[in-house]
Amino acid sequence: MKRVVSVSLGSSKRDHRVQVELLGEQFEISRLGMDGDFDKALAKLKELDGRVDAIGLGGIDVYVYAGKKKYAFRDGLKLMEAVKKTPVVDGSGLKNTLERETVKYLLKETGLIKKGTRVLMVSAVDRFGMAEAFVEAECDVTFGDLIFAAGIPYPIKTLEELEEIADKLLPEMTKLPFHMLYPTGKKQESRDEEKAKKYAQYYRDAEIIAGDFHFIKRYMPDTLNGQIIITNTTTTSDVELLKEKGATKLVTTTPVYDGRSFGTNVIEGVMVAILGKPWEQINPEDYLGLIKKLSFQPRIIEMAS
């Protein structure tokens, strides 16, 4: 049996472990939350190194993208470089392929996306494949990177502007402690009530809210008005929360195992374990071919009205 473990800076309350069969092989897939403790995460990664088949880094980005440029977070690199033997991934390869394909699928196979659909992407640089796919589908996209990661109430409306801003800000922002930019540990269990009220209109103006679930949840207003949520890493309690707030549909981009959609990092870890190649040698075509073999498709959950 192959073992794939996600070591996450997120809350341990979201931990989960399942056994699944993929392409005739048994996998044990698990997520271990470190409750925002960076040193604890480092120690766990060193402990697992060489003892499992692949490791995913959760609750943190190593690489983000804007256009053709790649930016690396200092904290993410420190965690990745602590692992010497086992393949370690951050989910960015899968975000660029599976999530791009999710938008294309929804455009072609459902009526959920069409030209002019108003989309709020809470953060685009960590899901640039999805961002490009929404733009290619001619949606009216608002990129919330400055709003939700930097606290600057400025909506970005084009990929070109996103790339310009990223080029100016990310070289310095990537040097900051990651918890200053993204909810880790206990912050994943709560909403920022003040900012949720302040930024509520961005949510309510959108027909689709897409991107990282922890960003979506942290700044979500008290009520939604029928939005579709496109995300992943959702638990059964997350689904109930979205129903309670007034979302009409939830689309998860990663497969659901035992009631839980895992993060892209751990699913990418599974794919690396199947492919048996070093991460740096795996290209988008490898991922796309394996996505097809595994029959991965977005899961659409209808919320009770």
C-alpha positions as CSV (number, residue, x, y, z in Angstrom):
1,M,0.0,0.0,0.0
2,K,1.2,3.4,-0.9
3,R,1.1,6.2,1.7
4,V,0.6,9.9,0.9
5,V,0.5,12.4,3.7
6,S,-0.4,16.1,3.7
7,V,1.4,18.1,6.4
8,S,-0.6,21.2,6.8
9,L,-0.1,24.5,8.7
10,G,-3.9,24.4,9.1
11,S,-6.1,23.3,12.0
12,S,-5.7,19.7,13.2
13,K,-9.5,19.7,13.6
14,R,-9.7,19.1,9.8
15,D,-7.5,16.0,9.9
16,H,-8.7,13.0,7.9
17,R,-7.5,9.6,6.8
18,V,-8.9,7.3,4.1
19,Q,-8.0,4.2,2.1
20,V,-8.8,4.2,-1.6
21,E,-8.0,2.0,-4.6
22,L,-6.7,3.9,-7.6
23,L,-5.8,2.2,-10.9
24,G,-5.7,-1.2,-9.1
25,E,-3.4,0.0,-6.3
26,Q,-4.3,0.7,-2.6
27,F,-3.5,4.1,-1.2
28,E,-3.7,5.5,2.4
29,I,-4.3,9.2,2.1
30,S,-4.1,11.4,5.2
31,R,-3.9,15.0,6.3
32,L,-2.1,16.1,9.5
33,G,-2.7,19.7,10.7
34,M,0.0,21.4,12.6
35,D,-2.2,24.2,14.0
36,G,-0.1,26.9,12.6
37,D,3.1,25.7,14.3
38,F,5.9,26.1,11.7
39,D,8.5,24.3,13.7
40,K,6.2,21.4,14.4
41,A,5.5,21.1,10.7
42,L,9.3,21.1,10.0
43,A,9.8,18.3,12.5
44,K,6.9,16.2,11.1
45,L,8.3,16.6,7.6
46,K,11.7,15.3,8.7
47,E,10.0,12.5,10.5
48,L,8.1,11.4,7.5
49,D,10.9,11.8,5.0
50,G,11.8,8.5,3.4
51,R,8.9,6.7,5.2
52,V,6.0,7.5,2.9
53,D,5.6,7.6,-0.9
54,A,4.8,11.3,-1.3
55,I,4.2,14.3,0.9
56,G,1.9,17.3,0.3
57,L,2.4,20.7,1.9
58,G,-0.9,22.1,3.0
59,G,-2.0,25.4,4.4
60,I,0.8,27.1,2.6
61,D,1.9,27.9,-1.0
62,V,5.4,27.3,-2.2
63,Y,4.9,28.6,-5.7
64,V,2.4,31.0,-7.1
65,Y,2.1,32.3,-10.7
66,A,1.2,35.4,-12.6
67,G,1.5,35.1,-16.3
68,K,4.7,33.3,-17.1
69,K,6.4,34.3,-13.9
70,K,6.8,32.0,-10.9
71,Y,7.2,33.3,-7.4
72,A,8.4,31.3,-4.4
73,F,7.4,31.9,-0.7
74,R,10.4,31.8,1.6
75,D,8.5,29.8,4.3
76,G,7.2,27.3,1.7
77,L,10.7,26.7,0.3
78,K,12.0,26.1,3.9
79,L,9.4,23.4,4.4
80,M,10.0,21.8,1.0
81,E,13.7,21.8,1.4
82,A,13.4,20.0,4.8
83,V,12.4,16.9,2.8
84,K,15.4,15.1,1.3
85,K,14.2,11.7,0.1
86,T,10.4,11.6,-0.4
87,P,8.8,13.5,-3.3
88,V,7.1,16.6,-1.9
89,V,4.6,18.8,-3.6
90,D,2.5,21.9,-2.9
91,G,-0.4,21.3,-5.3
92,S,0.6,24.0,-7.8
93,G,1.0,21.5,-10.7
94,L,-2.5,20.2,-10.2
95,K,-4.0,23.6,-9.8
96,N,-2.6,24.5,-13.2
97,T,-4.2,21.5,-14.8
98,L,-7.2,20.0,-12.9
99,E,-8.6,23.3,-11.9
100,R,-8.3,24.7,-15.4
101,E,-10.1,21.6,-16.7
102,T,-12.8,22.1,-14.1
103,V,-13.7,25.5,-15.5
104,K,-13.7,24.1,-19.1
105,Y,-15.9,21.2,-18.0
106,L,-18.5,23.5,-16.3
107,L,-18.5,25.7,-19.4
108,K,-19.1,22.8,-21.9
109,E,-21.2,20.4,-19.8
110,T,-23.3,22.5,-17.5
111,G,-25.1,25.9,-17.6
112,L,-23.2,27.2,-14.6
113,I,-20.6,29.2,-16.5
114,K,-21.3,31.4,-19.6
115,K,-20.0,34.5,-21.2
116,G,-20.4,37.5,-18.8
117,T,-20.9,35.4,-15.6
118,R,-19.7,37.5,-12.7
119,V,-16.9,35.6,-10.9
120,L,-15.1,36.6,-7.7
121,M,-11.7,34.8,-7.4
122,V,-10.6,35.4,-3.8
123,S,-7.0,34.9,-4.8
124,A,-5.8,34.3,-8.4
125,V,-2.0,34.0,-8.1
126,D,-2.3,30.7,-6.2
127,R,-4.8,29.4,-8.8
128,F,-3.6,31.1,-12.0
129,G,-4.8,28.2,-14.2
130,M,-8.3,28.6,-13.0
131,A,-8.1,32.4,-13.3
132,E,-6.9,32.1,-17.0
133,A,-9.7,29.6,-17.7
134,F,-12.4,32.0,-16.4
135,V,-11.0,34.8,-18.6
136,E,-10.9,32.5,-21.6
137,A,-14.5,31.7,-21.0
138,E,-15.2,35.5,-21.2
139,C,-16.5,35.7,-17.7
140,D,-16.6,39.1,-15.8
141,V,-13.9,38.2,-13.3
142,T,-12.8,40.2,-10.2
143,F,-9.5,39.1,-8.7
144,G,-9.5,39.7,-4.9
145,D,-5.7,39.2,-4.3
146,L,-5.2,42.7,-2.9
147,I,-8.4,42.7,-1.0
148,F,-8.1,39.4,0.9
149,A,-4.3,38.8,1.1
150,A,-3.2,42.4,1.6
151,G,-6.3,44.1,3.1
152,I,-6.3,46.7,0.2
153,P,-9.9,47.2,-1.0
154,Y,-8.9,47.3,-4.7
155,P,-10.5,44.8,-7.1
156,I,-8.3,43.8,-10.0
157,K,-10.2,43.3,-13.2
158,T,-7.7,42.0,-15.8
159,L,-5.0,39.4,-15.9
160,E,-2.6,42.0,-17.3
161,E,-3.1,44.2,-14.2
162,L,-2.8,41.2,-11.9
163,E,0.6,40.4,-13.5
164,E,1.8,44.0,-13.2
165,I,0.8,44.2,-9.5
166,A,2.2,40.7,-8.8
167,D,5.5,41.7,-10.4
168,K,5.7,44.8,-8.1
169,L,4.5,43.2,-4.8
170,L,5.2,39.5,-4.8
171,P,9.1,39.6,-4.7
172,E,8.7,41.3,-1.2
173,M,5.5,39.7,0.0
174,T,6.9,36.2,-0.5
175,K,9.6,37.0,2.1
176,L,6.9,37.6,4.8
177,P,5.9,34.9,7.3
178,F,3.1,33.1,5.5
179,H,0.6,33.4,8.3
180,M,0.6,37.2,7.7
181,L,-1.0,36.5,4.2
182,Y,-3.1,33.5,4.7
183,P,-5.3,32.0,7.5
184,T,-3.4,29.2,9.3
185,G,-4.0,27.3,12.5
186,K,-7.0,28.4,14.5
187,K,-7.8,31.2,11.9
188,Q,-9.1,28.4,9.6
189,E,-11.8,27.8,12.2
190,S,-13.2,31.3,12.3
191,R,-14.4,34.2,10.2
192,D,-13.0,37.7,10.3
193,E,-16.3,39.4,11.1
194,E,-15.1,43.0,10.6
195,K,-13.6,42.3,7.2
196,A,-16.6,40.1,6.3
197,K,-18.9,43.1,6.7
198,K,-16.4,45.4,5.0
199,Y,-16.0,43.2,1.9
200,A,-19.5,41.7,1.7
201,Q,-20.5,43.5,-1.5
202,Y,-17.7,41.7,-3.4
203,Y,-19.3,38.4,-2.5
204,R,-22.9,39.5,-3.1
205,D,-22.1,41.1,-6.5
206,A,-20.7,37.8,-7.8
207,E,-22.6,34.8,-9.2
208,I,-19.6,32.5,-8.7
209,I,-17.1,32.7,-5.8
210,A,-14.0,30.7,-6.6
211,G,-10.7,29.8,-5.1
212,D,-9.1,28.7,-1.8
213,F,-11.8,27.7,0.6
214,H,-10.1,29.1,3.7
215,F,-10.0,32.6,2.1
216,I,-13.7,32.2,1.0
217,K,-14.8,31.1,4.5
218,R,-12.7,33.7,6.4
219,Y,-14.2,36.7,4.7
220,M,-17.7,35.3,3.8
221,P,-20.5,37.6,4.8
222,D,-23.4,36.5,7.1
223,T,-25.6,35.8,4.1
224,L,-25.1,34.9,0.5
225,N,-27.7,35.3,-2.2
226,G,-27.6,32.1,-4.2
227,Q,-23.9,32.0,-5.3
228,I,-22.1,29.0,-6.7
229,I,-18.9,28.1,-4.8
230,I,-16.0,26.5,-6.7
231,T,-13.3,25.3,-4.4
232,N,-11.9,22.3,-2.7
233,T,-10.7,21.1,0.8
234,T,-14.3,21.0,2.1
235,T,-15.6,18.9,5.0
236,T,-19.2,18.0,5.7
237,S,-19.4,20.9,8.2
238,D,-18.1,23.3,5.5
239,V,-20.9,22.1,3.2
240,E,-23.5,22.7,5.9
241,L,-22.0,26.2,6.5
242,L,-22.4,27.1,2.8
243,K,-26.0,25.8,2.8
244,E,-26.7,27.9,5.9
245,K,-25.2,31.1,4.4
246,G,-27.3,30.7,1.2
247,A,-25.1,29.2,-1.5
248,T,-27.0,27.2,-4.1
249,K,-24.3,24.9,-5.4
250,L,-20.8,23.7,-4.3
251,V,-18.4,22.5,-7.0
252,T,-15.3,20.7,-5.7
253,T,-12.3,20.4,-8.0
254,T,-10.7,17.4,-6.2
255,P,-12.3,14.0,-5.7
256,V,-14.3,13.4,-2.5
257,Y,-13.3,10.5,-0.4
258,D,-15.4,9.5,2.7
259,G,-17.3,12.8,2.7
260,R,-14.2,15.0,2.3
261,S,-12.6,16.7,-0.7
262,F,-8.8,16.8,-0.1
263,G,-6.5,19.7,-1.0
264,T,-4.7,19.8,-4.3
265,N,-1.4,19.2,-2.5
266,V,-2.3,15.7,-1.3
267,I,-4.1,14.7,-4.5
268,E,-1.0,15.9,-6.4
269,G,1.1,13.8,-4.0
270,V,-1.1,10.7,-5.0
271,M,-0.5,11.4,-8.7
272,V,3.3,11.8,-8.2
273,A,3.3,8.4,-6.4
274,I,1.4,6.8,-9.3
275,L,3.6,8.4,-11.9
276,G,6.8,7.4,-10.1
277,K,8.8,10.4,-11.5
278,P,10.6,13.2,-9.7
279,W,8.2,16.2,-9.3
280,E,10.4,18.5,-11.4
281,Q,10.2,16.1,-14.3
282,I,6.4,15.9,-14.4
283,N,4.8,18.2,-17.0
284,P,1.1,19.3,-17.5
285,E,0.6,16.5,-20.1
286,D,1.5,13.9,-17.4
287,Y,-1.1,15.3,-15.1
288,L,-3.8,15.7,-17.7
289,G,-3.2,12.1,-18.9
290,L,-3.5,10.8,-15.4
291,I,-6.6,12.9,-14.7
292,K,-8.3,11.3,-17.7
293,K,-7.2,7.7,-16.5
294,L,-8.5,8.4,-13.0
295,S,-11.8,9.9,-14.4
296,F,-11.5,12.9,-12.2
297,Q,-14.4,15.3,-12.7
298,P,-15.7,18.1,-10.6
299,R,-18.4,17.2,-8.1
300,I,-21.4,19.4,-8.0
301,I,-23.4,19.4,-4.8
302,E,-26.9,20.9,-4.9
303,M,-27.8,22.9,-1.8
304,A,-31.3,22.6,-0.3
305,S,-33.3,25.7,-1.2
